[in-house]
Amino acid sequence: MTEVITIERRAFEQLLQEIQLLTARVETLSRRCQDRKLSKWITNEEVCELLRISPRSLQELRYKHRISYAQIGRKFYYRPEEVELVLRQSGTYINDV
């Protein structure tokens, strides 16, 4: 059974306005959070430069689970701590991969 609720036009318009304001606030906060999170991540190119390895070597590190990463679409991102961990580990990870 369908229930019908009626409210005054002014109340309905005010409700819509409040929803739009709330939506805008949530989107703003979400963007701020996303910007902060992504700024902490390093791209493939930056990791290769830091570790002095080729993109293929970096792919091997991922394949062998020697570096953690996040993938968005076709792009890979790495936390700085993960890159530091690889740097601290045996030099064979960097040179022999």
C-alpha positions in Angstrom: 0.0 0.0 0.0 1.4 3.4 -1.0 1.3 6.2 1.6 0.9 9.8 0.4 2.3 12.6 2.5 1.4 16.2 1.7 3.3 19.3 2.9 3.0 23.0 2.2 4.9 24.2 -0.9 7.1 26.6 1.3 8.1 23.7 3.6 8.9 21.5 0.6 11.1 24.2 -1.0 12.9 24.8 2.3 13.5 21.1 2.6 15.0 21.0 -1.0 17.2 24.0 -0.2 18.5 22.4 3.0 19.3 19.1 1.1 21.2 21.1 -1.6 23.2 22.9 1.1 24.0 19.6 2.8 25.0 18.0 -0.5 27.3 20.9 -1.3 29.0 20.7 2.2 29.5 16.9 1.9 31.0 17.3 -1.6 33.4 20.0 -0.3 34.5 17.9 2.6 34.9 14.9 0.4 37.2 16.8 -2.0 39.3 18.1 0.9 39.7 14.6 2.3 40.5 13.2 -1.2 43.1 15.9 -1.9 44.9 15.2 1.4 44.9 11.4 0.9 46.2 11.6 -2.7 48.9 14.1 -1.8 50.5 11.4 0.4 50.8 8.9 -2.4 53.6 8.6 -4.9 53.2 7.8 -8.6 55.0 5.1 -10.7 57.4 7.6 -12.2 58.4 9.1 -8.8 59.0 5.6 -7.3 61.2 4.6 -10.2 63.2 7.7 -9.8 63.6 7.3 -6.1 64.6 3.6 -6.3 66.5 4.1 -9.5 64.7 1.3 -11.3 62.8 0.8 -14.5 59.0 0.6 -14.7 59.3 -3.1 -15.4 61.4 -3.6 -12.3 58.7 -1.8 -10.3 56.1 -4.1 -11.9 58.1 -7.1 -10.6 58.2 -5.6 -7.1 54.4 -5.4 -7.2 54.0 -8.9 -8.7 56.2 -10.4 -6.0 54.4 -8.4 -3.3 57.5 -6.6 -2.2 55.8 -3.2 -2.3 52.2 -2.4 -1.4 50.3 -0.2 -3.8 46.8 1.1 -4.6 45.4 1.0 -8.1 42.9 3.5 -9.5 42.0 2.7 -13.0 45.2 1.9 -14.8 47.4 4.0 -12.5 49.4 2.8 -9.5 50.1 4.8 -6.3 52.5 4.0 -3.5 52.8 5.3 0.1 56.1 6.9 0.9 56.5 4.5 3.8 56.4 1.6 1.4 59.1 3.1 -0.8 61.3 3.8 2.3 60.8 0.1 3.3 62.1 -1.1 0.0 65.0 1.2 0.2 65.9 -0.1 3.7 65.6 -3.7 2.6 68.3 -5.6 0.9 69.9 -3.8 -2.1 69.1 -6.9 -4.2 65.5 -5.7 -4.3 66.5 -2.5 -6.1 69.3 -3.8 -8.3 68.4 -7.4 -9.2 64.6 -7.2 -9.9 
